[in-house]
Amino acid sequence: MKYLFIVQGEGRGHLTQCIALEEILKQNGHEVVEVLVGKSAARELPAFFQQKMKAPILRFESPNFLPSAANKRNNLLRSITYNLCKTPTYLKSIRFIKQRIEANQPDVVINFYELLTGFCYAFYNIQIPQICIGHQYLFLHKDFELPEIHRAKIGTLNFFSRLTSIGAAQRLALSFHEMPEDAQHRIRVVPPLLRKEVFTLQPREGNYIHGYMLNSGFAESVMDWHRKRPDTPLCFFWDRKGETEVKKVDDTLSFHPLDDKKFLEMMSGCRAYASTAGFESICEAMYLGKPILMVPAHIEQDCNAYDAARNGAGIVSRNFDLGNLLDFTKTYQPNTTFRPWVNNARYIILHALEQEAHATYLRKSLQSYLSFYQMKIYFRNLIGTK
């Protein structure tokens, strides 16, 4: 079967999920014909993604959230205004997506939470089935418990999630734990998609705190804490545009550009992990049994942090107060059901994708047979008439 990936390029999680799924599909005899990645002026496509992906990668302009002036939490109003001004550009991107689907003729389109894919299916009569993958679809599940904060923002997030999945045959909702299917909303709950490198790591407890921040403005919060506790080693990764080298502040604090191999190696040997609550890195830390401090940068990460805390992953904070994290490590107990759930991901997700692909193949075969049968009847009638 042939698959085409369309990926939101914002952050790290969708990209690593994309890498993991391509590996699973290729190992089972399927082909990823092309990967379309949304890009923005605020982010660069990490080198690890370009190195790991085997399928050709094409870029297109896509909407993205803008950080606040302090480059910490995303600014919703600024983001909406900015993206509305770029509507003509995004219309070109929607046409581009349509053209690539038509050119490749995949059996299934896999959408990793890219908004313009939903608009493409809304504007054009695309018959190729779309399957959407993302943790955000779990928030649409009828049985999912949402946090009692920012209800209007959560409503906006869920509306956005619905837009990304317009025309989807099903939504695969990545989850920290197992839940029943929600047929009404076409949601199937599946385990997180972690890269194969995670499963080969041997966790050990070091003396340093490992971290990742989506918006580099949080570095100020980290440095403020570091000035009070310079004795605690800190190793943080950030997504600051233009930063390609390690920024060493002193002997116990350094900021690193995104590097997937080094990031996981540091994760496996850390004492604890601090993050802006991206779903993917939380899952990696949980799988490796690391206590987590979560500092959400936007409403989606507020929901991620809430759900992760309910599953025993760690604690939530408004800033990088690493002292609270160190206190939490003293009582932390890893979630023992999480690893078995994640270990079944390839089988559960592959079954869902193959099921849809085979259904598409049967539909096409039936349509071909009916077309042939109708043509046969036509010629019989034509010959009979003469």
ABEGO torsion letter per residue (X at the ends): XBBBBBBBABEAAAAAAAAAAAAAAAAAGBBBABBBBBBBAABBBBAAAAAABABBBBBBBBBBBBBBAAGBBBBAAAAAAAAAAAAAAAAAAAAAAAAAAAAAGBABBBBBGBAAAAAAAAABBBABBBBBBEAAAAAABAABBBBBBGAAAAAAAAAAAAAAABGBABBBBBBABBBBBBAAAGBBBBBBBBBAAAAABBBBBBABBBBBBABAAAAAAAAAAAAABAABBBBBBBBBBGBABBBBABAABBBBBBBAAAAAAAAAABABBBBAGBAAAAAAAAAAGBBBBBBBABAAAAAAAAAAAAAGAEBBBABBBAAAAAAAAAABBBBAAAAAAAAAAAAAAAAAAAAAAAAAAAAAAAAAAAAAAAAAAAAAAAAAAX
